[in-house]
Amino acid sequence: MTETLMARRARLMGPNVPTFYDDPVHIVRGEGVWLWDAEGRRYLDCYNNVPHVGHCHPRVVEAIATQSARLNTHTRYLHGLVLDYIERLTATLSHDLSQMILTCTGSEANDIALRMAQAVTGKTGVIATDNTYHGNTTATAQLSTRRPPIGGYPAHVRRVPAPDSLHPVGGSREGQADAFAAHVAGAIADLQAAGVGFSALMICPIFANEGLPTLAPGFLDPAAKVVRDAGGLLLCDEVQPGFGRCGSHFWGHDWIGIAPDVVTVGKSMGNGYPVAGVIARPDVMAAFRGAFGYFNTFGGNPVSCAAAMAVLDVLEDEALQANAKASGAHALDRLRALDHPLIAEARGRGLFFGLELIHGDGSPATLRAAQLVETMRSRGVLLNRIGRHMNTVKMRPPMPFSRAHADLALDGLTAAFSELPDTRPDNG
């Protein structure tokens, strides 16, 4: 009997290796916002942010191939491309964020950011939200929610209630910013009382994994002041909102209006080629370099820099940030026009959307959200779920996603909702 791909995967990769969808998709080709499976079926990709400028963009592919044929080594030899890239990327930033370490993954970048805060403050205490994800190294996994660390959260980690649209921290949307800041202040006091001290608050500036709650610029001002007054650093994980995805701004922290001490980037930075990084002020970088001996064999290699540079070229030449703003606004208008008893809120920022589903009694419609995602997959549209209860449908397509693509996806969602029961199933 022929072994199935799923059986072979389990035999060679071990148990509990996640896949998307009840009937996983065997993808063999991608182009732009489209993916094709092994049977030749085409899918509209409304989920993947890694191919930021589109799957297999020819200019990125050419840059990788050309540089691979010329040279690929590490940064203990001199090469100018890594410096050219750092200069170009940091020119998009303010707040004196002018120096950079290149890594291979966002997890590595966030791990370094945490150590930067330790180096600057001499303390180890760190705060994140109670519904977040910042990576899979030991240090970053200790901040994450869905898989708590073995033995429990360590003594240097505190988690504060994440902002929420439907159940705001403090009980009201108007008071949520101050209530969030008060929880940060309480966590700082707790860390100081425990003797580990406070080094940093690590956040995604649009709270993507928290469910992309509806917030306004200025929301983080009170919390940022608390962090500064306590001598800590503000670490912004821009892996999801960065590189123009927010539409109105190139960076999520610029949209929400804060001045981070450290910014981390990854995923979309190389359009699928593994490259990520940490951007910091010179004083922060000097403290880190003095405290830690750090070198990354593959970080900043010429091929990864060529890929990352090509992504910036395409973003600029194809006006993809402007497209995110215009197409995103159109898609959000259509999302908000959807009519179904389960829909509690449609929200979005540029080309990043959330559609939260709840039952009439206010409980999360987790199973219905999962059913909707599966129905859309059967209709040839790929999306997924986020949020504390995984009841928020998530759309985060590649940046060339147009109004026509949005209409195709939203027509499919309209039809899928018409087939979705609004009664509460036994298991959510």
N, C-alpha and C positions, 0 to 999 in steps of 0.2 A: 504494500500500500504506500502511495506517495505521501511523504511527510508534508504537512501544511506549513506555510510560512510562520504562522503563529506558534505551532508546535516546535519548529526548529528554533525560533526566537527564544522560547522558554527553555529549551534544552541548552542553548549556547549562552544565553544572557542571564539565566536564573529567573526566580519568581518575582512577581510584583513590579515588572518593568512597565511603566504606564504607556498606554496608547490612547489616542482620541477615538471616540465613538464606539458603540456596541459592536458594529461591524467595521473594524479598522480599515482605513483607506491605504491601499498600496500605491503610493505616488511614485511615478517614474520620470516625470518631466514637468518643468515649470517655465512660464514665460509671462512677464508682467504681473498682472493680478490673477493669472490663471494657473491651475495645476491639472495634470492629467494622470489618471490611474492606469494600472497595468492592462485594463480592458479597453483603454482609449477614451474613457468618459472624462469630460471636462468639468472642473469645479471652479467656481468663483471664490477666491481666497479672501475672506473677510476677517481673518484672524491673525495671520503671521506678520509680525513686525520685524523679523530678522532680515528678510529680503526688502529692506527699507525702500529702495528705489525701484523695486520690481524684481521678480524672480529672474535670475540669469541675465541681468542687464548687460548688453553687449559691451558697453564701455568698461564696466567693472571686470568682466571676463577677460577682455583684452589687456587691461592693466595688470591683472594677475598673471596671465600667460607671458606677457612681455617681460615683466620683472623676474618671473621664475626662470626664464631662459637666459637671464643676464647674471643675476646674483641673488642668493638668499643666505644671510648669515645673521649674527646677532650683534647687539649694540656694544660689545666690548671691542669690536672693530668700528672704525669711524664710517658712517655713511650719512649723507646729507638729507635723504628723504625723510627720515624720522624727525629731523629738525624743521624741515619745511612743513611737515604736517602739523607739528606742535604749534608753530607760529601761525599757521592758517586757522587751526581750530580755536586756539586761545583768543584770536582776534574777534571771535563771535561772542566772547565773554567779557564781563566787566568785573568789578569788585577785586581787581588785582589778581585774578586767577590766571596766572601766566606761565606756570610750570607744570610739567606732566610726566607721569610714568605710564608707559604702555604695557599692557598685560594681554592675556589671551581671552579671559572671560570676565564678565561682570562680577562673579563671585570673588575672583582674585582682587579685582579693583576695590570692592567693598571691604574685603579683608584688610587691604592696605589702608583704606580710609580710617578704619577703626584703630589701626596702629598709629596712624598720624595723630589722631586725637590723644592717644596715650602719650606719645612723644611730646606733644605740646603742653599737656596738662600735668603729666606725671601721675595721672589717675587712670583707673580702668573701668569705672562705671559707665554704662551705656544705656540709652533709652530708645525704644522703638515702640510702634503701636502694637496692640494685641491682635492684629489681623493683617500681618504683613509677610513679605518674603524678600530677603536680600541676598540669597545665595546659598551654596551648599558646602562651603568650607566649614570647619568646626566652629570658627568664630561667628560667621554669618548665620549658620544654621541655628545657633543658640538664640537668635532673635526671632526666628520664624515660628509660625503658629501651628500649621497642620500636623507637623511631626515634632512634638516637643522633645527636647534632648533627653537621652537616657539619664535617669537620675534626677530629672527636673531641671528647671531653669537655674543657671548658676548664680552665685551671690552677687556678681557684678552686673547683672542684667535686670532691667525693669521694663515692663510693658504697660503702656497707658492706653485707655480706651480710644479706639480709632474714631475719627469723625464719621458721621452717618447722616444720610439725608432723611430717612424715615424715623430714625430713633436717635436724634442728635444728642451728643454729649452735653449733659447739663439740663436736658429737657426741652430746649428750644433752639431753632436755627439761629436766632438773633444772639443768643448767649453762648453758642457753641465754641466760638474762638476763645473766649475768656475761660470757659470751663475746661477746654482742652489744655490751655496754658496752665491752669491750676493743677491739673493732673501731672503735667510735666514738673511743676514746682514741687509737688508732693513726692514724686519719684526721686528728684534730686536730693531732697531732704533725707529721704530714706536711704539712698546710696551713701550720703555723707555720714549718717548715723551708723551705718553698717561698717564704716571704716574703709570702704573702697574708693570713695570720692566719685566725682562726676567728670567724665571726659567729653561726652557727645550725645546729641540727639541725631539719630539717623532716620531720614524720611524720604519717601517719594513725594515730590512737591505737588502731585495731583492725586496722591493716595490711590494709585492704580489697582494694586492687589486688594486694597480695602473695599473695592467696589466702585471706584470713581465717583465719590459722593459729590453732590452739588455744593460747591463752595464758591466764594468770591475772592478776588484779589484783596490782600490784606488779612486773610484769615489767619495766617501764621505769624503775624506781627507780634501779638502778645506772647506766644510761645518763644519766638526768637529772642525777645527781650529777656525772658526768664533765663534762657540758655546763656546769653551774653553776660547777664548780671552774675551768673554762677561761675563764670570763667570757662564755660564749655564751648565746644565747637559745634557748628551746624553742618551736618553731612547730608548732601542731596544726592540721592540715587536717581540719575536721569536716564537709566537704561531704557525705560519705556517712554517717557514724555519728550526726551530730547530729540535734536536734529529736525526740528520743524514740525513734529507731529501735532503740536498744540495749535498750529495754524497761525494764530495771532502773534506768537512768539517762537523764537528758535529753541528756547529752553523753558522748561516748566517752572523753574524757580523765578525766571523773569516774569512769567505770567502771574504767579501768585504774589510776587513782590518782595522776595527776601534776598539777602546777600549771604550766600553760603561761604563757608571757609574751605570746603572741599566739594568737588563735583565728581561723580563717577559715571562712566559711560560704557556701553558695550552693545551686544546684539546687533542693532541696526547699523552700527558704525562701519562694518565691513561688508554689509549686504550678504552675509552668509559665511564670509571668510572670518576665522576666529581672531578677533582683535577687540580689545577693550582698553580702558585707561582710567587714570586718576588725575584730576586737575586740581591744583592747589595754589595758594599764595606762596611766594618765596619763603616767608618765615616759617610757614607750616612745613614746606618741603625740606628746609634746612634742618628743622627739628627731627623730622623723620629720618633723613639721611644720616644725622649724627647718632641716632639711637639704634637704628636697625641696619644691618648689612643686607641689602636687598638686591637681587639680580634675577631676571626672568629670561631664560634661554631664548624663548620664542617671542617674547614681548618686544614690539618695536622692530621686528625684522623687516627687511625691505619689501617683501611681498605683501605683508599685512598693511604696511604703510601705503603701498601703491593702491591696494584695494580701497583703503579708507579715503585716500585722496580722490580717487575716482568717484566715490559716493558724494563727496562734497561738490565735485564738478557737476554731477548730474542733478543734485538738489538745486544748484544755482541755475544751470543752463535750462532745465526743464521747469523752473519755477514751481517746484513741488510743495514748498511751504505755502505759497499762495493757493495752490490747488487744494491743500489740506483745509485751508480756511473756507474756501468757496464750496467745495464738494462736501466738506464736513457740515457746514451750515445747512445745505440742502438735505443731507441725510438726516440730520437732527430734526429738521422740520417734519420730515416724513415719519420719523420714529414717534414724534410727539403726536402725530395725527392718527396713529394706530389706536383702535378702539377695541378693548377686550376687558372683561371684568378682572382679570388677573394682573393687568398692568398697573403698577403703583407709580412708577416714574420712569421717564426716558431722559437720559442725560448724556452730555458729550462735551468734548473739548477737541476741536480740530477733527482729525481722523481717529478718534478714540471714543467709543460709545458704550453705554451700559443701559440695559432695559430690565428694571427690577420687577419681579413678579411676586405677588403675595395673594393669599386667600382672603376671603371676606372677613375672617376673624383676625386678620393681621399677621397670621403665621406665614413663614416663607414658603413659597411654592417651588420647592427644590426639585421635586420629581417632574413637575410640569415644565420647568426650565430645561431639565435634561431631555424631556420628550421633544420640546421645541427644537433643541439643537440637533437631535437625531432626525427629526422630520426635515429640517433644512439640509442636512447632509444628504438625505435621500433625494432632495430636490436639486442637488448640485451646488449648494452654497455652504461653505465651511465657516463656522463660528464656534464659540465655546462659552464657558461660564466663569464667573468670578464672584467674590463676596464672601462674607462670613459663613453664610449658609448655602453658598453656591447656587443662589436663586436669581442672580443677575446675569442676563445674557450679554456676552462680551463681543464687541466688534472692534477690530483693530487691524484694518487692512494695510497692504503696502501703499506707499504714498502716491503712486499714479492712479489710485482709485478715483474714478470720475463720477459726475452726476449720473451718467448712464449706468455705470456699475451700481451706484447707490439705488437707482430705480429698480434695477433687476433684483437686487437683494431685498429691497423693501416690498416689491410685489410678491416675492416668495414668502416673506414674513407675514404679509397680509393673508395669503392663502393658508399658511401654516397655522396661524391663530384661528382661522375659521374652522379648523379641524381639531383644535385643542379644547378638551373639556374644561369648564371652569369650576367643576365640583372638586372637592378635596379628596384625593386618594388616601387610603389608609396609612401609607408610609410617606406622606408629604407631597 
